Amino acid sequence: MNPEEERLLLLTRRHLFQQCGVGLGSLALATLLNDGRALAAPAPPRKPGAAGKPAPGAVNPLTAKAPHYPARAKRVIYMHMAGGPSQIDLFDPKPKLRDLDGQPPPKSFTEGKRFAFLKADAKLLGSPRQFSRYGKCGAELSELLPHLGTIVDDICIVKSMATDVFNHGPAKLFMQTGSAQFGRPSMGAWITYGIGSESSDLPGFVVLQSGPRGPRAGAPLWGSGFLPTTYQGVPFLPGPEPILNLANPPGFDRQRQSEFFATVRDLNAARLGAVGDPEIATRIAAYETAYKMQASAPELMDLSKEDPKTLSMYGAELGKPSFANNCLLARRMVERGVRFVQMYHTDWDHHGGPATDLGRPLETICKEVDQPAAALVKDLKQRGLLEDTLVIWGGEFGRTPMGEPRETTGRDHHIDAYTMWMAGGGLKSGLILGQTDELGYSILEDRVHVHDLQATILHLLGLDHKRLTYRFQGRDFRLTDVHGEVVKKLLA
């Protein structure tokens, strides 16, 4: 069953009335054709079954589905660096910018441009970081990313990313949902809506967070918008109980729980058969997944069974939540069939000021993510998973070539040119795509807009971004809105 057929099957009455003409003529026609028998027949009685089995007559919305065409990738791990890493200090060295440090930028660069905080008198800021070339591809990386240097021939680096939105919350929404406004489905929701999940006892879309706080914009970043809520991301907490209230209360044994779930499932299935509300199908699937997760989730979160060499490779520490632990958990999740693992790590917002400058704070956060991110790619590769797992690393925008003077110096948000890297899942390896000008301000070639990136991600998963749509309030919506082209230069 393709997504459009499933959408029609699970169309709510509310949406039906919104999307079709219902007038006296159509009501009269229904009466003539049905002789007054337009009401749904009562649902037949359903025989209770064992908990954890599909409800009679119910379609599990997360059942794996065939894509539009053969896919190169089966799953995604997206490491979002919340706040916007400075490409100038990490990926895109600019000797000319260093030579012009402290001078005003050309007026042509800033005229008519909008920034979050920069004033008109902002001066150019060269990077003090040393860069070295790595691998056969000769990628230039900062001294702050030595571990990434060991995998450059397994990844592709895109130096020509561009976005439209320069404030954190809206820019994150734009990257994750294709819109700067609340209410649209996230990328993980679109993907699980399109091709379902291969996991029978874990959610299809899982969210892992690390850092001092959550990402700006919060839960809508992994929400399902107007899609049925079964497709929204499920945040996992660190520790043996990743989801609150997953364990049974005292005195409520597995047998009693199984009987309760079976009864609730059958009641929900009867209601689903009567009204066809997709939220009821979501409820059925949620009960069944939760029942299975009581056994699978604690085992998933227990890193003590990992080889000590693997823990050391990631820099993971038992019992201490971290980005490193989340990277290892992400690998364990995709091994178990989770379709989309969304990771957030804060805080990359280096404007200058206490604990937010380009000195030690940048060094600290790079140290937190460099080793685990590189280890994830290595680990997936040695297990034979990288070729069909798409790994993505990057923020919602980059940082300006001009400095932002506060108590200490940082950089403002920059939307015209920034860097992301990706690996696996049908991408070219050892590729460096895009070029910026001598100050790192504008893109000179191979511009990749956020919608282009989204279209390419869907393409690698076998999904045509123009065909993956959902009709809502009289319009067909898609992740890429009315924009986006697949970046063919990235494809292997």
C-alpha positions in Angstrom: 0.0 0.0 0.0 1.5 3.3 -1.0 1.3 6.5 1.2 -1.5 8.0 -0.8 -3.7 4.8 -0.5 -2.9 4.7 3.2 -3.9 8.3 3.6 -7.2 7.7 1.9 -7.8 4.6 4.0 -7.3 6.5 7.3 -8.9 9.8 6.2 -10.7 11.4 9.2 -14.3 12.5 8.9 -13.2 16.0 9.7 -10.7 16.1 6.9 -13.2 14.4 4.5 -15.7 17.2 5.1 -13.0 19.8 4.6 -11.8 18.3 1.3 -14.9 17.4 -0.5 -18.1 19.2 -1.5 -20.9 18.2 0.8 -24.2 19.8 -0.3 -27.9 19.0 -0.8 -27.2 17.5 -4.2 -24.6 15.0 -3.0 -26.8 14.1 0.0 -29.7 13.5 -2.3 -27.6 11.3 -4.5 -26.4 9.3 -1.6 -30.0 8.8 -0.6 -31.0 7.6 -4.1 -28.1 5.2 -4.4 -28.3 3.8 -0.9 -32.0 4.0 -0.2 -31.2 5.6 3.1 -28.5 3.0 4.0 -25.6 5.6 4.2 -24.8 4.9 7.8 -21.9 2.6 8.6 -22.8 -0.8 9.7 -21.9 -1.7 13.3 -18.5 -3.3 13.6 -18.7 -7.1 14.1 -17.6 -8.5 17.5 -13.9 -9.1 17.7 -12.3 -12.0 19.4 -9.7 -10.9 21.9 -6.1 -12.0 21.1 -2.7 -11.9 22.6 -1.2 -8.4 23.4 1.5 -7.4 21.0 -0.2 -8.8 17.9 -1.7 -6.6 15.3 -5.3 -5.7 16.0 -7.9 -7.4 13.8 -8.7 -5.2 10.8 -6.1 -2.5 11.9 -3.3 -1.4 9.7 -0.1 -0.6 11.6 0.9 2.8 10.2 4.6 2.1 10.8 4.7 -1.1 8.7 7.6 -1.0 6.3 6.5 0.2 2.8 8.1 0.1 -0.6 9.7 3.4 -1.7 9.0 5.1 -5.0 12.1 3.5 -6.5 15.1 1.4 -5.3 16.7 3.1 -2.4 20.4 3.5 -1.7 19.8 4.2 2.0 17.6 2.3 4.4 17.9 4.5 7.5 19.2 7.9 8.7 21.3 9.1 11.6 21.1 12.9 11.7 23.5 14.7 14.2 22.2 18.2 14.5 24.7 20.7 16.0 22.2 23.2 17.5 23.4 26.8 17.4 25.4 26.8 14.2 29.1 25.7 14.1 31.6 28.2 12.7 32.6 26.9 9.3 35.4 29.6 9.2 37.1 28.0 12.2 36.4 24.4 11.4 36.1 23.5 7.7 36.7 26.5 5.4 40.1 28.2 6.0 40.5 31.7 4.5 44.0 33.1 4.5 42.8 36.3 2.9 40.4 36.8 5.8 43.2 36.4 8.2 45.2 39.0 6.3 42.3 41.5 6.5 41.6 40.8 10.2 40.2 43.9 11.9 39.2 45.7 8.6 35.7 46.5 7.6 34.2 44.2 4.9 33.4 45.5 1.4 30.1 47.3 1.5 28.9 45.0 -1.3 29.0 42.1 1.1 26.7 43.6 3.8 24.5 46.1 1.9 20.9 45.0 2.1 21.8 42.0 4.3 20.2 41.2 7.6 22.0 39.7 10.6 20.8 38.6 14.0 23.0 40.9 16.1 25.8 42.4 13.9 26.0 46.2 13.6 27.1 48.1 10.5 30.6 48.7 11.8 31.4 45.0 12.3 35.0 44.2 11.4 36.4 41.1 9.6 37.7 38.4 11.9 40.3 35.9 10.7 40.5 32.5 12.3 43.4 31.8 14.7 43.0 28.1 14.1 45.6 26.0 12.3 44.4 23.8 9.4 45.9 20.7 7.9 45.1 18.5 4.9 43.8 15.0 5.5 43.3 11.9 3.4 43.6 11.2 -0.3 40.9 13.8 -0.9 43.0 16.5 0.7 40.3 17.9 2.9 41.4 20.9 5.0 40.2 20.7 8.6 40.8 22.7 11.7 43.1 21.5 14.5 39.8 21.2 16.6 38.7 18.2 14.5 41.6 15.7 14.5 39.3 12.6 14.6 37.2 13.7 11.7 40.5 13.9 9.7 40.8 10.1 10.0 37.6 9.5 8.1 37.6 12.3 5.4 37.9 9.7 2.6 34.6 8.1 3.9 32.6 11.3 4.0 31.5 14.1 1.7 31.9 17.7 2.9 29.5 20.3 1.5 31.0 23.8 1.9 28.2 25.5 0.0 25.1 25.1 2.2 22.6 28.0 2.3 19.4 28.7 4.1 16.8 31.4 4.3 16.4 32.0 8.1 18.8 33.6 10.5 17.3 33.1 13.9 17.8 29.8 15.7 14.3 28.5 16.4 12.9 29.3 12.9 16.1 28.1 11.2 16.0 24.8 13.0 12.4 24.4 12.0 13.3 25.2 8.4 16.1 22.6 8.4 14.0 19.9 10.0 10.5 20.6 8.5 11.1 22.7 5.4 9.2 25.7 6.9 10.2 28.4 9.4 6.8 28.2 10.9 5.3 25.8 13.4 2.9 23.1 12.3 4.8 21.2 9.5 5.9 17.5 9.8 9.5 17.0 10.6 11.8 15.1 8.2 11.8 12.0 10.3 8.0 12.1 10.3 7.8 12.5 6.5 10.3 9.5 6.1 8.4 7.2 8.4 5.2 8.2 6.8 6.7 7.4 3.4 8.4 4.1 4.1 7.5 3.1 7.6 10.0 1.3 9.9 11.8 -2.0 10.0 11.7 -2.2 13.8 8.9 -4.2 15.4 9.6 -3.3 19.0 11.0 0.2 18.9 9.6 3.5 17.5 10.5 4.2 13.8 11.7 7.7 14.7 13.8 8.3 17.8 15.2 11.5 19.3 18.4 11.7 21.4 19.5 14.9 23.1 22.8 16.0 24.8 24.3 19.2 25.9 23.4 21.9 28.5 19.8 22.3 27.3 17.3 21.3 24.6 17.3 22.9 21.1 15.4 26.1 20.5 12.0 25.4 19.0 11.7 22.2 21.0 9.3 19.3 20.3 8.0 20.7 17.0 11.4 19.9 15.5 10.5 16.2 15.7 6.7 16.6 15.6 4.4 15.1 13.0 2.5 18.3 12.2 -0.7 17.5 10.3 0.5 13.9 9.7 -1.0 11.3 12.1 0.9 11.4 15.4 2.3 7.9 15.0 5.0 9.4 12.8 6.3 11.9 15.3 9.7 11.4 17.0 9.9 9.7 20.4 12.5 11.3 22.7 14.6 8.8 24.6 16.0 9.7 28.0 19.3 8.5 29.2 19.3 5.6 31.7 17.5 2.2 31.9 14.1 3.7 31.6 14.3 5.8 28.4 10.6 6.5 28.3 8.7 7.6 31.4 6.2 5.2 32.9 7.4 2.3 30.7 7.7 -0.1 33.6 4.6 -1.7 35.1 3.4 -0.4 38.5 3.9 -2.8 41.5 1.4 -5.6 41.6 0.6 -5.4 37.9 2.1 -8.5 36.3 2.8 -9.2 32.6 -0.3 -11.5 32.3 -2.7 -8.9 33.6 -1.1 -6.3 31.4 -1.4 -8.6 28.4 -5.1 -9.1 29.0 -5.6 -5.3 29.5 -3.8 -4.5 26.3 -5.7 -7.1 24.3 -9.0 -5.6 25.5 -8.1 -2.0 24.8 -6.7 -3.0 21.4 -9.9 -4.7 20.4 -12.0 -1.7 21.5 -9.8 0.6 19.6 -9.9 -1.6 16.5 -13.7 -1.6 16.6 -13.8 2.1 16.8 -11.3 2.4 14.0 -13.5 0.2 11.8 -16.4 2.5 12.6 -14.9 5.9 12.0 -11.6 5.4 10.3 -9.7 8.0 12.4 -5.9 7.6 11.9 -5.3 8.7 15.4 -7.0 5.5 16.6 -4.5 3.5 14.4 -1.8 5.6 16.1 -3.1 4.6 19.5 -3.2 0.9 18.6 0.3 1.0 17.3 1.5 3.0 20.4 0.1 0.4 22.8 1.7 -2.5 20.9 5.1 -0.8 20.6 5.1 0.2 24.3 4.3 -3.4 25.3 7.2 -4.7 23.2 9.5 -1.8 24.4 9.3 -2.9 28.0 11.7 -5.7 27.1 13.6 -4.1 24.2 14.2 -0.6 25.5 16.2 -1.4 28.7 18.3 -3.9 26.7 18.9 -1.2 24.0 20.0 1.4 26.6 22.4 -1.0 28.4 25.8 -0.2 27.0 27.6 -2.5 29.5 27.5 -5.3 27.0 29.4 -3.4 24.4 33.0 -4.3 23.9 35.4 -2.1 26.0 37.3 -1.3 22.8 34.1 0.0 21.2 33.3 2.1 24.2 36.8 3.5 24.1 36.5 4.3 20.4 33.5 6.4 21.0 34.7 7.9 24.2 31.5 6.6 25.9 31.3 6.2 29.6 28.7 3.9 31.3 26.2 5.8 33.4 27.3 9.2 32.2 24.9 10.7 29.5 26.8 12.3 26.7 26.9 12.9 22.9 29.4 9.9 22.8 26.8 7.6 24.5 24.1 8.8 22.1 26.3 8.1 19.0 26.7 4.5 20.3 23.0 4.3 21.0 22.3 5.5 17.5 24.3 2.7 16.0 22.5 0.2 18.3 19.1 1.6 17.2 19.7 1.3 13.4 20.9 -2.2 14.0 17.5 -2.9 15.5 15.6 -1.4 12.5 14.9 2.1 13.7 14.4 4.2 10.5 15.4 7.7 11.6 17.6 8.7 14.6 17.6 12.4 15.2 20.4 13.7 17.6 20.7 17.2 19.0 23.8 18.5 20.7 23.9 22.0 22.2 25.4 24.7 22.4 27.2 25.9 19.3 26.0 29.5 19.6 29.4 31.3 19.8 28.5 35.0 19.7 31.1 36.0 22.3 30.6 36.6 25.9 30.8 34.3 29.0 31.3 30.7 27.9 30.1 31.5 24.3 33.3 32.7 22.5 35.5 31.1 19.9 38.2 30.1 22.4 37.8 27.4 25.0 34.0 27.0 24.6 34.5 26.1 20.9 37.4 23.8 21.8 35.3 22.1 24.5 32.3 21.4 22.3 34.4 20.2 19.4 36.1 17.8 21.8 32.7 16.5 22.9 31.6 15.6 19.3 34.7 15.1 17.2 35.7 11.6 18.4 32.2 10.1 18.8 31.0 11.3 15.4 34.1 9.9 13.6 33.7 6.7 15.7 30.1 6.3 14.5 31.1 6.3 10.9 34.0 3.9 11.5 31.8 1.6 13.5 29.0 1.5 10.9 31.6 0.8 8.2 33.2 -2.1 10.0 29.8 -3.6 10.7 28.7 -3.3 7.0 26.0 -0.8 7.9 27.5 2.4 6.4 26.6 1.6 2.8 22.9 1.8 3.5 22.9 4.2 6.5 22.9 7.9 5.7 24.8 9.9 8.3 24.4 13.7 8.5 26.3 16.3 10.6 25.6 20.0 10.7 23.8 23.0 12.1 20.9 25.2 11.1 23.3 27.9 9.6 27.0 29.0 9.9 28.9 31.9 11.3 29.9 35.3 9.8 33.4 36.2 8.6 32.9 39.4 10.7 33.5 39.3 14.4 30.8 40.1 16.9 32.5 42.0 19.8 30.9 41.4 23.2 32.9 40.8 26.5 34.9 38.4 24.2 34.7 38.0 20.5 32.5 35.6 18.6 30.6 35.4 15.3 27.0 36.1 14.3 24.6 33.8 12.4 25.4 33.4 8.7 22.9 32.0 6.2 24.7 32.6 2.9 27.4 30.0 3.2 28.2 27.3 5.7 29.4 23.7 5.9 27.9 20.3 6.6 29.2 16.8 6.1 27.5 13.5 5.3 28.5 9.8 4.8 27.2 6.5 3.6 23.8 5.7 2.1 24.7 6.1 -1.6 26.8 9.3 -1.3 30.2 9.8 -2.9 33.0 9.4 -0.4 36.0 11.6 -0.2 34.1 14.4 -2.0 34.5 18.1 -1.2 31.5 20.0 -2.8 31.2 23.7 -3.2 33.4 26.7 -2.9 33.1 30.1 -1.2 34.8 33.4 -1.8 38.1 34.4 -0.4 36.4 35.8 2.8 34.0 32.9 3.2 31.0 35.2 2.8 29.3 34.0 -0.4 29.1 30.8 -2.4 30.9 30.7 -5.7 29.8 27.3 -7.0 27.6 24.3 -6.3 25.1 26.1 -3.9 23.1 23.6 -1.9 20.0 25.1 -0.4 18.3 23.4 2.6 15.4 22.3 0.3 18.0 20.7 -2.0 19.5 18.8 0.9 16.1 17.6 1.9 15.3 16.5 -1.6 18.6 14.6 -1.8 18.0 12.8 1.5 14.6 11.6 0.4 16.0 10.6 -3.0 18.7 8.4 -1.3 15.8 6.7 0.6 14.0 5.9 -2.6 11.5 8.8 -2.2 10.6 11.4 -4.8 10.3 14.6 -2.8 7.7 15.9 -5.3 5.5 12.7 -4.9 5.8 12.4 -1.1 2.8 14.6 -0.3 -0.1 14.8 2.1 -3.3 16.7 1.5 -4.2 19.1 4.3 -6.7 21.9 4.2 -7.1 21.6 0.5 -3.5 21.6 -0.4 -0.9 19.0 -1.1 2.1 19.6 1.2 5.6 18.2 1.0 8.8 18.5 3.0 10.5 20.7 0.3 7.4 22.9 -0.1 7.5 23.9 -3.8 11.3 24.0 -4.0 14.3 21.7 -4.0 16.4 19.7 -6.5 18.3 16.5 -5.9 22.1 17.3 -5.7 23.3 14.8 -8.3 27.0 15.6 -7.7 26.6 14.1 -4.2 25.4 10.7 -5.5 27.7 7.8 -5.9 
